[in-house]
Amino acid sequence: MSTETLVRTSSVTRRRVGFVAVALALTSLAALPGGLLWPEPAGGGETYSYADIQPVRDLWWGLLVTLSSLLIFNVPAQALLTVLLVRGRGAAWATTGAVMMWIGTALYAVGGAGWAAAYYFATAPGVDPGVIERINADQAHLFEVTIPGALLVALGTVIQAAGLWRSHAVPRWIPLFWLTSVATFVVPGNGVAGLITAVPMTAAGLGTAYYAWRRLS
């Protein structure tokens, strides 16, 4: 392979990594205010009543579809850049986590969009308010895709964080901040609490994007 070909290949690779890094950075920032916009269920728990959703049904549908769409770009970009960063020590952890995150993202995004549609149509004008209660009563179908997807993404992120930690490819604060994704399973995802848990993950996304791009610069 000629020197000119090697230079061209290196330039193309840097450009592609740059696109992925920009995608991760932008989607991380765009998802940051999602917690503040997320409505809080009046009765607590994970499901919402007709009164919770009907006044904000357009916001609900738009928010879930937007966040699901951002997820499709954000998580695979994070997984891919981490695999790029982790060479040698920790590589098996990074690769395993990436596979789990890709599969989990597909499941979670489909489940989130389905949840948005179910509530949107159940709260349409003229629809019996009891429909949404019947939907909530069948949580096995309502969350059967979302929950496994979320668990796979979270577990894959933890495994990738372990790979990043072992590799010493980035400062230690980045894998530590990625581990805060586990907190989202116990901390409410709406309001100020949702914003607080989102900040370290956004910082980790920006850090991962920067160091992946810098590695090939």
WOPE-V168879 format. One record per backbone hydrogen bond with DSSP energy under -1.0 kcal/mol. NH is the residue of the N-H (numbers start at 0). CO is the residue of the C=O. If there is no record, write none. Layout:
nh=[NH NH]
co=[CO CO]
//
This chain:
nh=[5 6 7 8 9 10 11 12 13 14 15 16 17 18 19 20 21 22 23 24 25 26 27 28 29 30 33 36 37 43 52 53 55 56 59 60 61 62 63 64 65 66 67 68 69 70 71 73 74 76 77 78 79 80 81 82 83 84 85 90 93 94 95 96 97 98 99 100 101 102 103 104 105 106 107 108 109 110 111 112 113 114 115 116 117 118 119 120 121 122 123 126 130 133 134 135 136 137 141 142 146 148 149 150 151 152 153 154 155 156 157 158 159 160 161 162 163 164 165 166 167 173 175 176 177 178 179 180 181 184 185 186 190 193 194 195 196 197 198 201 202 203 204 205 206 207 208 209 210 211 212 213 214]
co=[1 2 3 4 5 6 7 8 9 10 11 12 13 14 15 16 17 18 19 20 21 22 23 24 25 26 30 32 33 40 48 49 52 53 55 56 57 58 59 60 61 62 63 64 65 66 67 69 70 72 73 74 75 76 77 78 79 80 81 87 89 90 91 92 93 94 95 96 97 98 99 100 101 102 103 104 105 106 107 108 109 110 111 112 113 114 115 116 117 118 120 123 127 129 130 131 132 134 137 138 142 144 145 146 147 148 149 150 151 152 153 154 155 156 157 158 159 160 161 162 163 170 171 172 173 174 176 177 178 181 182 182 34 189 190 191 192 193 194 197 198 199 200 201 202 203 204 205 206 207 208 209 210]
//
